[in-house]
Each structure stands twice: as structure tokens, then as C-alpha cells.
Amino acid sequence: MKSKRVDIIAMVMICILLGYFMLKAFFTIPNEFDSITYHIPLAKSILNGQIFHPDQLTFPNKTFPASSELILAAMIIFHIPLNLFNIIAWMLLAYTLYRLGSRYGLKQNAFVFMLSIVTLPTVIRLLLTQTVDIWFAIFFVWILFLLQKPEKKIGYFFQLGLSMGLLIGSKYSGPLFLFALLAIQGRKVISHFSFWRFVAFLLPFSLFGLSWYIRNMLVFSNPFYPAPFLWMKGTPAFSPEVFLNHLSMIITTKNGLLYTTNAILSEYLFWPIICITTIYFAYKSKPQSVSDKERRLLILGFMGVIIYLIIPGYAYNYNNYVSEIRYSIPVIISFILLFFNSVSKMAISQYVYIFVLLNGVAIITLFFQGSYHPKIIATIGVILFFLITIYLPTKRKHKFDKIDKYNK
């Protein structure tokens, strides 16, 4: 495929999606369960000041960190339709992903890397909701972008503190993902710290991140309330026996493995299989060619898998399994970024557009046709991938054989 032609097709697809969901956002009101149950109430409690007294609030999950709900609160103040909340996030995610891909040296593939993420069904499902997972992904990508190229500027450390504060201030899984990011990339930054740089970092990090945990500690004597933490008590509804982690959901719950596999295929289609296959063969065939940044992305991805497995989820029905795949969006970003770094060394990179277009087909069948068959789409993607990887080397071999024959 000619890259310019496919760029145009991809942009048209994105514009159609954006137009469709923006139109719906202006003429619909929030109706997603978690959004109306606690995300919007959290935003309203910020506006009326009750956020500082979570023990007096009556809606569920009232003690959750609410940095992303600050954005939702601003939209309420300015009378912006709340269904635009994640559409704005979607556009910002596209921008940050493109910048991240460029910083990792993907060059022309930075665009298709971005498209491969923003067209995932699990991302598109969230566009008309007020859940914070897309914003969480933005903060994750922002931090990864900053850590890849440390600077000594005060503004850099302010951005670092702000992005890290927003990450841990948006979800309880934020500190775990931040630990993974710092464990892989943090050493580069430590040597650049000075007193004033530390101040520039600490102020936004404390205001948007630590403050939520300090509040809970002061009110409930547990920074992660209502979940029990170490010796600190939570509520019975969040006990490990009721609120299982995802690993327990997979191995101890009836149909847990089947539901999880189906959910991954539904939300990520062919990407997990293709990423695993490419990374495996890239490491096996030429381990010496694997760069340091690729090793770090691989470790970050595996750490993300562990984080997803240990964070709690609801094991009540299949819909919960599908819904909670969104908690692993930072994981799939890490692996797809690693995939693009791997294929950039191979002749198949120009054909990855096919999988982005397949994502588009999945979205059309999911939202416009109402007949969603992720297993079929995933199978087609995997077959195409293997046909491409087999066909291209053969084609190149025939080409070079002809050249050798001509030279003789």
C-alpha cells in the first residue's frame, strides 16, 4: 500500500469517528453506570467543597482520588457537554502518542502507532463515558515521553511532577504504574535533581497526587480507603474475598480464563498475538540487535501485566471482564510501542496499516452494525500478519536472485 494513500484513508476514518461521537456527545446525556454513580458525583463534590469531607458523602467510591474529575468539574462550570469529556481526552491521547512514537524514533511509523492505539475497541468504547481511563493513559504516555529524554530545565521538572501527580491522582493503580515507570526509566532523571528542580517537581506532584492519599489518611487512617492496606482497615465490600484481583478472577472463578481470553480478543483484537509473536522472533533471531530502549519497554510491559493481575476487579459476569480490560491500556501501549520498534527494522512496517484498518472494521461492526465478531477479525489479522512475514522475505529473495542473475 502507498503510505500517503493509506494516511488519507486513516485520517478520513478518524474524522468520521470524531464527527460521529462529537455529534452524539452534544445531543446525549451521560448514562454509563460508573460515570453517573461516582465519577460525576465526585466532580460535583469538588465544586461544592465536600470532596474534603469524604466521610460525609453518600455515593459509592467517594474516597477515590479525583484528579481527572477536576477536568470534569471544569466542564460543569463552563457548561460543556459532559459526554465530550473522553472525546477531548481521545484527541489529547492521539497527540501524546504521536509525540511518544516520534521520540522513540518511529519517524513515519509514529502516525500509524498512534492510530493503532486510538482505534482499539476498548478505547472507542469509552468515548461517551466519564470514566478516567483515557486520561490515565495520557498521563502514563506523558511520563514515558518525559523520562525518555531528561532535561535540566525547571519547566521539565514541573511537567514531570504534574504528570506523575495526575497519574497517581486519577486511580489507585497509579502508584503501581508510576513505580514501574520509575524502575525502568527513573535513573536518568535522578542525577538532574537540584533543590529548585525538586521544588518545581514536588509542588504539582503533591497538589494533584499525594493530597488525595493524605486526605484519606487523615480521615480514615488508610491512604487507599476503602480497600484494606497492610494493617489498615477498609470496608467489607472491598475485602480480598469479595473484590478479587484479576489473577484470582482468571484461575479461581468459573469460566475465568475463558472470559478473560474472550475479553482480550474483544478489546484488543489481534494485537496481543501479533506483539508476542513479533517480539519473540525478534529476540530469538537477533538478540544482539535488541536495543536498550526495547528491553526497557519489554520489562515495562511485563510489569504492567503483573500490575493488572494484582489489582482488584469484579468477577460477577462476562461484561465485567470485558469492561476491566481498559485497566490495562498502559500495558498494550507499552507492547505496541515495542512492536513498532521491532518492525521498524523489518520490511513489513509499511503493511502495519492493514491492522489499523482492521481496527476500523471492528469499530464499524461494533458501533454501527451491532454485529461484532472479534474472533473473526482477530483471526484475519493474525493470518494476514503471517502471510506478510512469509511473502515479503520470499519476494525480496526473488528480487535479489534476479539481480545476481543479471550481474552474471
VOGU-3710 file (C-alpha; in Angstrom, 3 decimals, decimal comma):
1> mkskrvdiia> 0,000/0,000/0,000  1,152/3,539/-0,726  1,648/5,205/2,642  0,186/8,577/1,583  -2,960/6,928/0,268  -3,397/4,933/3,471  -2,681/8,052/5,558  -5,616/9,722/3,825  -7,879/6,699/4,380  -6,867/6,542/8,050
11> mvmicillgy> -7,450/10,274/8,558  -10,867/10,045/6,925  -11,709/7,156/9,271  -10,587/9,196/12,295  -12,554/12,262/11,176  -15,699/10,159/10,674  -15,317/8,658/14,146  -14,655/12,060/15,702  -17,612/13,649/13,939  -19,936/10,812/14,848
21> fmlkafftip> -19,075/10,774/18,548  -18,965/14,565/18,883  -22,441/14,778/17,361  -23,711/12,176/19,815  -21,953/13,975/22,688  -23,849/17,212/22,010  -27,236/15,520/21,843  -26,985/12,892/24,603  -26,521/12,919/28,342  -24,256/10,683/30,474
31> nefdsityhi> -25,716/7,232/31,059  -22,765/4,887/31,743  -23,114/3,251/35,178  -19,770/4,169/36,780  -19,956/7,673/35,316  -23,285/8,589/36,852  -22,689/6,565/40,033  -19,456/8,174/41,185  -17,355/9,999/38,552  -19,835/12,848/38,035
41> plaksilngq> -20,751/12,975/41,757  -17,025/13,237/42,547  -16,757/16,207/40,180  -19,769/17,864/41,812  -18,325/17,263/45,285  -15,187/19,123/44,172  -17,310/22,129/43,234  -19,258/22,237/46,494  -16,223/21,547/48,690  -17,477/18,253/50,081
51> ifhpdqltfp> -14,524/16,442/48,488  -12,538/17,389/51,598  -15,043/15,523/53,781  -15,467/12,144/52,057  -16,865/10,619/55,245  -19,950/12,802/54,739  -20,568/11,750/51,137  -23,091/9,005/50,339  -22,293/7,834/46,780  -20,022/4,799/46,094
61> nktfpassel> -16,224/5,151/45,766  -16,375/8,618/47,308  -12,789/8,311/48,593  -11,187/7,557/45,229  -8,505/10,011/44,039  -10,179/12,545/41,771  -7,597/14,497/39,780  -9,212/13,595/36,454  -12,577/14,628/37,872  -11,097/18,127/38,250
71> ilaamiifhi> -11,335/18,321/34,449  -14,917/17,101/34,628  -15,668/19,749/37,281  -14,272/22,468/34,986  -16,581/21,240/32,213  -19,553/21,537/34,580  -18,573/25,127/35,445  -18,358/26,160/31,791  -21,477/24,181/30,776  -19,560/21,991/28,348
81> plnlfniiaw> -21,479/18,784/27,469  -20,083/16,099/29,768  -20,089/13,485/27,025  -17,207/15,448/25,462  -15,018/14,528/28,451  -13,385/11,488/26,860  -13,581/12,816/23,307  -11,262/15,642/24,394  -9,090/13,012/26,094  -9,094/10,916/22,903
91> mllaytlyrl> -7,685/13,797/20,854  -5,039/14,524/23,502  -4,128/10,840/23,656  -3,600/10,836/19,887  -1,284/13,837/20,194  0,756/12,412/23,088  1,056/9,009/21,390  2,337/10,626/18,204  4,911/12,611/20,201  5,937/9,467/22,072
101> gsryglkqna> 6,346/7,475/18,857  8,453/10,264/17,344  10,661/10,420/20,428  11,224/6,673/20,193  12,457/7,100/16,624  9,480/5,651/14,763  9,580/8,514/12,211  6,800/7,877/9,656  5,500/4,966/11,748  4,677/7,319/14,652
111> fvfmlsivtl> 1,384/8,142/12,929  0,301/4,544/12,447  1,458/3,705/16,012  -0,867/6,410/17,278  -3,726/5,150/15,099  -3,279/1,571/16,289  -3,960/2,673/19,886  -6,749/5,220/19,441  -8,759/2,837/17,221  -8,730/-0,032/19,721
121> ptvirllltq> -12,286/-1,075/20,647  -11,542/-0,718/24,376  -10,611/2,939/23,821  -13,502/3,758/21,499  -15,999/2,221/23,942  -15,095/4,923/26,484  -15,689/7,982/24,296  -19,188/8,766/25,559  -18,447/7,983/29,203  -16,900/9,904/32,089
131> tvdiwfaiff> -14,550/7,135/33,223  -10,948/8,294/33,613  -9,036/5,530/31,810  -8,192/7,525/28,660  -6,932/10,419/30,787  -4,945/7,902/32,837  -3,364/6,633/29,600  -2,485/10,226/28,631  -0,618/10,772/31,895  1,176/7,423/31,516
141> vwilfllqkp> 2,300/8,301/27,968  3,286/11,818/29,062  5,558/10,444/31,797  7,098/7,862/29,465  7,742/10,645/26,942  9,433/12,840/29,558  11,546/10,054/31,056  12,872/9,033/27,660  14,796/12,313/27,335  15,514/14,005/30,712
151> ekkigyffql> 16,273/17,732/30,786  17,637/20,111/33,406  15,031/22,834/32,872  12,707/23,863/35,701  9,781/23,539/33,299  10,709/19,914/32,626  10,566/19,054/36,330  7,272/20,908/36,717  5,828/18,802/33,855  7,233/15,665/35,448
161> glsmglligs> 5,644/16,481/38,811  2,353/17,428/37,194  2,108/14,298/35,021  3,133/11,978/37,866  0,752/13,698/40,270  -2,134/13,376/37,815  -1,298/9,692/37,254  -1,417/8,699/40,917  -4,242/11,175/41,498  -6,532/9,554/38,934
171> kysgplflfa> -6,661/5,904/40,010  -5,412/3,735/42,867  -3,405/1,761/40,305  -1,487/4,966/39,527  1,234/4,469/42,169  1,911/0,964/40,832  2,279/2,139/37,232  4,416/5,056/38,407  6,681/2,626/40,263  7,048/0,576/37,068
181> llaiqgrkvi> 7,916/3,676/35,028  10,478/4,882/37,561  12,004/1,424/37,977  12,633/1,243/34,225  13,426/4,859/33,324  13,858/6,799/36,565  17,625/6,524/36,974  18,263/9,004/34,159  16,315/11,728/35,945  17,722/11,381/39,473
191> shfsfwrfva> 21,117/12,826/38,560  19,441/16,010/37,244  17,717/16,919/40,512  18,667/20,078/42,392  16,876/21,944/45,186  14,784/24,192/42,943  14,101/21,444/40,421  12,866/19,277/43,278  10,570/22,099/44,437  9,232/22,521/40,900
201> fllpfslfgl> 8,537/18,771/40,825  7,122/18,420/44,340  4,514/21,191/44,227  2,306/19,798/41,410  3,051/16,197/42,439  1,772/16,880/45,955  -1,178/19,039/44,905  -2,602/16,712/42,257  -1,305/13,377/43,532  -0,291/12,971/47,161
211> swyirnmlvf> -3,071/15,196/48,513  -5,761/12,556/47,891  -3,860/9,929/49,876  -3,061/12,372/52,682  -6,760/13,292/52,897  -7,768/9,636/53,206  -5,058/9,037/55,794  -6,326/11,937/57,909  -10,000/10,978/57,614  -9,882/7,142/57,508
221> snpfypapfl> -6,337/6,300/58,714  -5,834/4,492/55,387  -4,495/6,204/52,236  -6,149/3,610/49,967  -9,536/3,514/51,700  -11,959/1,733/51,145  -9,525/-1,060/50,196  -7,674/-2,648/53,138  -3,948/-1,884/53,018  -1,338/-3,676/55,180
231> wmkgtpafsp> -2,639/-3,386/58,761  -5,095/-0,610/57,859  -8,760/-1,493/57,632  -11,083/-0,924/54,700  -14,722/-1,753/54,093  -16,070/-5,322/53,834  -17,165/-4,726/50,217  -13,527/-4,193/49,230  -12,087/-7,159/51,119  -9,937/-9,583/49,063
241> evflnhlsmi> -12,597/-12,266/49,445  -15,213/-10,087/47,709  -13,114/-7,823/45,487  -10,895/-10,414/43,784  -7,717/-9,486/41,972  -7,632/-10,270/38,264  -5,338/-13,254/38,725  -7,865/-14,831/41,080  -10,642/-13,964/38,640  -8,773/-15,944/35,972
251> ittkngllyt> -7,701/-19,041/37,917  -10,314/-19,489/40,666  -13,556/-18,259/39,117  -15,684/-20,495/36,909  -15,003/-19,676/33,232  -12,486/-17,043/34,376  -9,801/-17,996/31,846  -12,330/-18,296/29,018  -13,947/-14,955/29,868  -10,558/-13,232/30,110
261> tnailseylf> -9,382/-14,637/26,766  -12,615/-13,587/25,061  -12,414/-10,139/26,671  -8,830/-9,613/25,460  -9,818/-10,601/21,917  -12,861/-8,360/22,088  -10,973/-5,276/23,260  -7,503/-5,716/21,720  -8,294/-7,989/18,733  -5,125/-9,365/17,092
271> wpiicittiy> -2,611/-7,038/18,777  -1,601/-9,253/21,751  -0,882/-12,248/19,472  0,983/-10,175/16,886  3,012/-8,325/19,527  4,008/-11,523/21,331  4,931/-13,288/18,072  6,999/-10,392/16,703  8,820/-9,710/19,959  9,580/-13,410/20,455
281> faykskpqsv> 11,087/-13,894/16,996  12,928/-10,554/17,129  14,631/-11,622/20,358  15,215/-15,197/19,240  16,656/-14,450/15,779  18,934/-11,495/16,626  19,143/-10,948/20,390  22,224/-8,779/19,939  20,241/-6,298/17,815  17,735/-5,575/20,589
291> sdkerrllil> 18,363/-2,055/21,869  18,345/-0,902/25,479  15,124/1,078/24,998  13,423/-2,037/23,599  14,498/-4,101/26,627  13,119/-1,405/28,902  9,791/-1,396/27,058  9,617/-5,184/27,309  10,201/-5,074/31,077  7,704/-2,213/31,429
301> gfmgviiyli> 5,100/-4,245/29,550  5,621/-7,316/31,732  5,498/-5,207/34,886  2,223/-3,779/33,590  0,826/-7,293/33,150  1,719/-8,086/36,773  0,070/-4,857/37,933  -3,103/-5,707/36,033  -3,184/-9,189/37,567  -2,845/-7,949/41,150
311> ipgyaynynn> -5,293/-5,028/41,061  -8,867/-5,844/42,097  -11,796/-6,414/39,784  -15,380/-7,649/39,815  -15,902/-11,304/38,859  -19,681/-11,188/38,635  -20,303/-11,628/34,918  -18,644/-11,595/31,491  -19,370/-7,886/30,972  -17,135/-7,070/33,938
321> yvseirysip> -14,272/-8,988/32,378  -14,675/-7,020/29,134  -15,079/-3,675/30,878  -11,993/-4,077/33,058  -9,648/-4,739/30,146  -9,483/-0,925/29,995  -7,370/-1,004/33,168  -4,559/-2,472/31,060  -4,430/0,234/28,364  -0,932/1,332/29,546
331> viisfillff> 0,198/-2,279/29,104  -0,950/-2,557/25,489  0,607/0,848/24,750  3,976/-0,427/26,019  3,804/-3,616/23,955  2,570/-1,964/20,748  5,317/0,661/21,051  7,807/-2,198/21,419  6,217/-3,922/18,409  6,693/-0,839/16,241
341> nsvskmaisq> 10,291/-0,524/17,353  10,795/-4,146/16,300  9,077/-3,983/12,906  10,827/-0,721/12,010  13,891/-2,904/11,343  11,899/-5,208/9,079  10,306/-4,864/5,651  6,778/-5,345/6,973  6,410/-1,975/8,720  4,643/-0,423/5,714
351> yvyifvllng> 1,965/-3,121/5,903  1,002/-2,469/9,513  -1,600/-0,022/8,192  -3,664/-3,097/7,342  -4,180/-3,803/11,037  -5,212/-0,226/11,747  -7,828/-0,521/9,006  -8,969/-3,806/10,550  -9,419/-1,915/13,820  -11,660/0,416/11,842
361> vaiitlffqg> -13,687/-2,515/10,548  -14,086/-3,750/14,123  -15,337/-0,334/15,236  -17,840/-0,197/12,378  -19,249/-3,629/13,232  -19,288/-2,802/16,953  -20,970/0,608/16,838  -22,760/0,849/13,504  -23,763/-2,701/12,574  -24,352/-4,196/16,018
371> syhpkiiati> -22,819/-7,477/14,864  -19,400/-7,661/16,485  -17,249/-10,729/15,774  -13,829/-10,025/17,326  -12,573/-13,609/16,934  -13,074/-13,451/13,153  -11,383/-10,047/12,874  -8,516/-11,145/15,140  -8,038/-14,337/13,119  -7,944/-12,391/9,850
381> gvilffliti> -5,348/-10,040/11,347  -3,101/-12,863/12,529  -3,344/-14,708/9,189  -2,512/-11,519/7,286  0,458/-10,888/9,547  1,949/-14,323/8,938  1,266/-14,128/5,194  3,064/-10,780/5,057  6,047/-12,005/7,063  6,350/-15,076/4,826
391> ylptkrkhkf> 5,625/-13,343/1,498  7,899/-10,326/1,820  11,175/-12,166/2,550  10,382/-14,542/-0,371  9,665/-11,601/-2,669  12,913/-9,891/-1,663  14,854/-13,126/-2,211  13,470/-13,492/-5,751  14,347/-9,857/-6,430  17,958/-10,315/-5,337
401> dkidkynk> 18,205/-13,620/-7,264  17,202/-11,766/-10,432  19,790/-9,059/-9,762  22,517/-11,678/-9,202  21,498/-13,489/-12,405  21,590/-10,232/-14,365  25,015/-9,317/-12,972  26,378/-12,685/-14,023
//
